[in-house]
């Protein structure tokens, strides 16, 4: 009988954390829309990844979405496991992979570029996001994401470089190429404006991943990405991102209108409530314009 593993949406951090913790097919994967239940968070026999209990690794909780600054879930897991097995630190391929995901998760693609230079297509982020495009079930996404990491570590492929187009990744890479073309069209439709504080901001309506980074490259310092039908069941979703700019100062104003907005402690990303947002795009633009 495997363990109970509670996750929310699968991203690089969640999948790498699960990979480090040895999550396998025998485990019971439970997908929640918001946080894990208080009972699961309190039970050290249950792994809760990116769904509450931030920093409580001794209870099996690996999350960092709190006001207190914490490292990403994958780095929490790596440090926790290294205390039990110091030899883990000697696995250079694994250590480098954790470093890559942690940097990307907390500092964004610009920090990766500063570390490794401008990378060509495909990067490991391209491969992973292509997998997400090809796979709709969160449980399947988790295991496919872990398989991507297994290949990287086994073949000692550096995540800080351009990826080889492995046969196992062909469908993912093709899907990502199509997505990048859709991204190009979405960026062309973006509306740019200036905030009261003099920041260059952009608003775009799209569900295409990667739009924040693409608009940062075009000079946007703040981006509002609005997807009217995100997830299953579909809900209206906003992501407000700052390129080296904290946007968490908007939280009190948003909280007056709608509960549930939040983001990691570094403050450069804000997301709308997981149940969806009822606020119209014009209101979000007004708040960004007035308070940033």
N, C-alpha and C positions, 0 to 999 in steps of 0.2 A: 504494500500500500504506500503510495507516494505522499508527498506533503501537499498541503493546501497552499496555493500561491495566488495572491490577489494582486491584480494589476488594473490599470485604467487604460489609457491609450498607449500604444506601442510607439516608442521613438528610440533613438540611438541609446539614450541613457538607460531607459527601462530594459531594453534587450541586452545591453552589455552587463548591466547589474545581474540580470537573470542568468546570463552565461557564466559570470564569475561565481554565482551561488550554486551552480550545477543544476539548475532547473532542467527537468527531463520529461519525456513523454508519459512517464508513470505518475507524474504529479497532477493534481487537480487544479486546473487553471480557472480562476473565477475572475470575470471582467466586471468591474463596477463603473458606474457613470461618474461617481464623485469619490468620496473617501471610503476606505474600508470600514466595516462596522467596528464599534468600540470593542466588541468581544474579540474580533480578529486582531486588532491592533494591540490588545493586551496579552494575546497568546503567543509566546515565543516559538511555538511549534508551527505557527503560520507565518509565511513570508508575505509581507506587504510592500510592494515596490511602486514608488511614485503615487501613493494613494493615502498619505497621512502618516502620522507618527514620526515626523521629521527628526532625523538624527538618533532615534531610539533603536540603534542597531542591535543592542543586546536583547531586544524584544522581537527581532526579526523585521524591523521597520526601516526601510531605506527610502527616504524622501528628503527634499530640501526646500519645499515651497512653504516658507515661513518667514516671518519678519527677521528672525535671527540668521545671520549669514552662515550658511553651511555648504560644504562641497556637494557636487552632484551625487546621485545615488550610486553610480558606478564607482566613484572614488571612495565613498563611504564603505562600500562592500570590499573594495580592494584593500583598504587600510585595515578594516576589521579582520579579514581573512589573513592578512599578512602578520597580524599579531599572533595568530594561532600557528601559522606556518611561514616563518621568515624567509624561507627559500622562494616563496612566491615573488619576492622583490627581484630575484635573479632572472626571472623570465622577462627578458628585455622586450620581446615582441608584445607581450601582454601589457607590460608597464607603459609602453609607448601608445598602445591602443587606448588605455584608460586616460592617458594624458590628452590625447587628441579629442576624445568625446567630452572630457571635462572642460577643456578650453572652448570647444564649439558650443557647449551647452550654456556656459556662463558668460562668455565674451563674444561669441559670434564668429562668422566667417572672416571678418577683417583680422581678428587675432590669429587665426590659422594662417592667413596670407603673410602676416608679419613674421610668423615663425618659420614658414616653409617656402615663401614666395608664391607667386600666382601659379596655381595648378591648372593643368589642362583637363579635358574631359576624357574619362570619367574619374571623379574622386570617389572615396568611399561613401561620402554623403550622397553622391549621385546614385550609386548602386543601391544604397539603403532606401532612399526615397523612391527609386524605381520599383523596388520590392513592395513598398507600401501601395504604390499605384496598381500593382498586379494582384495584390492580395487584400481582400476586404475583411476577412474574419480576423479578429484581434488575436486569437489563440494561434492561428496559422502564422500571422505576422511575427509573433514572439519567437516561434521556433525557426522560422526562416531567417529572421534577423540574427538569432544566435548562430545559425549555420554560416552566415556571412562572416561573423567574427571568428568562428572556428577555422575557416579556410585562411583568413588573414594570419591568425596566430600560427597555425601549422606550417604554412608556407613562408612565414616570416616576411610578409609583405607590409611595408611601412605605410601606415595610414596618412602620413604626411607627404605622400607622393601621388602621382597619377596611377590609377589602377590598371592592371592588365585586364583585357576583356575576356575573362574566363568563360568557358562554355556554360558553367553553372549560373552565370550572371547575364547571359545574352538577353533574355526576356526583360530583365530589370533595366538593362542599359537602353534597350530599344524604347521601353515605356518612358524612360527619363528623357530621351531625345525628343519624343513627341511632346512631353510636358514642357520642356524648355521652349519649344516653339509656341506653345500656348501661353507661356509666361511672357515671351517677347510681345505678343499681342496684348496681353493684360497690362503690361507696363506702358505700352503706347496709349492706353485708355486712361491712365492715372491723371488725377486732378491735383495740381500743385497749388499751394498757397503759403502765405507767410504768417507765422504766429505773432502774437503781440510782443513776445520776447525776442523776435527777430530770427526765429528758426525757420528753415525751409521744410515744410511739411507736405505730405502727399496722402491722398485718399484713393483707394482702389477697391473695386468690387470684383472679387474673384475667389475661387476655391483652389486655384493653382498654387502648389507649395513653392516656397522660395521667393515669394514676391517681395518680402521685406528686404532681403539681401540685394535683390536686383534694383530696387529703388534706392537703397543706400548708395549703390554704385553710381546712380544717376544724380547724386548730390543731396538726396533727401536726408534730413537729420531726424525726422520723426515720420513714421508711416502708420496710417490706419488701414488695416486690411479687413474688409467686410465680406463674409461669406453667408449669403442668405439661407443656405441649405446644407449646413455642415453636419456630417455624421449620420448615424442611423439609429433612431429616427432623426430626420434632418431638423436642425434648429438654427436660428440666426446666430452667427458668431462674429465677434470682433477680436482682433489682435492689434494692440497699439505697441509699436516698437520704437526704441530710440537708438540711433547709431552712436554709441558712446554718450548718450543723453539719458538721464533718468526721467522716466515718465510716471513714476509711482506717486508723484505729487498730485496726480489726477484722482487718486483713489477716494479722498474725502468727498469730492464733488460728485463722483460716480455713485458713491454709497448713498448719497442723499436721494438719488433717483432710482437705484436698483441695487439690491444686495448680491454679493457673490463675486464681484470683480477681485482679481488678485494676480499675483505673479511671484517669481523668485525674489530673494532678498537683494540681489544686485540692482533691482529697480529699473532695468531697461526694457522690460516686457510686462505688459498688462493684458490679461485675457478676460473676456466677458464671462458671466456665470455659465457653468457647464450645462445647466438646464436650458440655456439660450438667453438671448437678450431681447427685450421689447423696445429698446431705445432706437429711434430712427437715426440714420446716418448723419443727418444734418445736425442733430443734437451733439453727437460725438465730435463732429468737426468743430462746432462752436466751443465745446469745452477745451479741446486741444488748442484752438486759436486763442482763447482768452487766458488760459492758465499755464501755457508753456512758452 
